[in-house]
Amino acid sequence: MTQATVDTGVITKAVELACHAPSLHNSQPWRWSAGSTAVDLFLDPHRLVTAADSSGREAVISCGALLDHFQVAMAAAGWNAAVDQFPNPNDLDHLASIDFAPMDYVTQPRRDRAEAILLRRTDRRPFRAPNEWASLESVLGSSFENDGIELAVLADEARPRLAEASRLTEALRRYDDSYHHELAWWTAPSRESEGIPESALASGSAARAVAVNRRFPADWHSERSSASRPDQARIVVLSTPGDTRADALDCGRALSAVLLECTLAGLATCPVTHLTEIAASRAIVGDLTGSPAVPQVLIRVGVAPSGEVPPPTPRRPLRDVLEFHR
Ligand SMILES: Cc1cc2nc3c(=O)[nH]c(=O)nc-3n(C[C@H](O)[C@H](O)[C@H](O)COP(=O)(O)O)c2cc1C
């Protein structure tokens, strides 16, 4: 245990920045409990997206992304954050306990990484293929420390089968009323600090040009753009050795690292998970990676189309997610 005391202002700022992490439908299923020497992260079981994510797997992935964002934010403030995952075997919603040690100096790359948190957003428009992919691919592979996580880049030839798996997922869910009701709820205009605003959804032909993503209610009726070229994004898959809560948390931490690395490289990203929510399509993704590991998240990576970058999505007020104890 390091047990160094950290100013509450530093912790508050780092938590606030970390909360810009991506989460399924922007559900932000997390809660922080902070003291001056340690911070605890909990899954908030009241914020699960149950029809899409009945086991809470993607909620834990979201919390993993938050956890990595928090470490990035603390590092930029000069603190090394040591993470103890699942410190209480009787409470698996207690995802991590984190304590701190001062760093000797803060390098510019660490500050850049923290700045990338505010630049990153989920971009659902069709992308152009990224340039100089080979060098980025090796950087992405080493952007996270966990050797158990596999990062696979799907070949262009995999695209038609993946698009087919995406259609299969939608078809299998066509009459799943609770799934569609839930999606409509999380994308309703009345959501203020949670959910996906209309401005963050690609519309009309832009959405239809992306064969590999979840279909949102807005995809079919609104039309903000003229005919779009088919998506040329690279598709990266993160897979884990098993399908436990620890696997999901590890995967979320790696997801954050990959997204921030892509953002630093000036590329747009979009996590895609509907394919992992249905056993049949998950099996196809696994087959395409050529690995026995369990696919958790796909990430579209590419060059964003010119024009307006989608505005940032809102977050819950800090007082709703962070409490300090003595
Ligand atoms: C576990 C997870 C699953 C996600 N699945 C999808 C998805 O299938 N399709 C999609 O367009 N976005 C997906 N997202 C992106 C979220 O909708 C997005 O992070 C959230 O709305 C917040 O917006 P932001 O990423 O722009 O900050 C996912 C994010 C996470 C962390």
The ligand as a Gaussian input file, in Angstrom:
#p B3LYP/6-31G(d) Opt

LIG

0 1
 C      -19.147000      -1.073000     -23.742000
 C      -19.551000      -0.057000     -24.783000
 C      -20.381000      -0.434000     -25.833000
 C      -20.733000       0.486000     -26.827000
 N      -21.468000       0.047000     -27.911000
 C      -21.727000       0.902000     -28.919000
 C      -22.375000       0.450000     -30.110000
 O      -22.688000      -0.732000     -30.266000
 N      -22.606000       1.350000     -31.097000
 C      -22.267000       2.683000     -30.957000
 O      -22.513000       3.456000     -31.883000
 N      -21.655000       3.132000     -29.840000
 C      -21.368000       2.288000     -28.832000
 N      -20.712000       2.724000     -27.713000
 C      -20.396000       4.153000     -27.567000
 C      -21.338000       4.839000     -26.545000
 O      -22.633000       4.965000     -27.064000
 C      -20.727000       6.200000     -26.192000
 O      -19.531000       5.981000     -25.506000
 C      -21.627000       7.059000     -25.312000
 O      -22.809000       7.396000     -25.985000
 C      -20.903000       8.342000     -24.874000
 O      -20.512000       9.099000     -25.989000
 P      -18.980000       9.427000     -26.290000
 O      -18.245000       8.143000     -26.468000
 O      -19.020000      10.252000     -27.553000
 O      -18.439000      10.203000     -25.128000
 C      -20.319000       1.830000     -26.722000
 C      -19.478000       2.205000     -25.662000
 C      -19.083000       1.274000     -24.717000
 C      -18.129000       1.672000     -23.617000

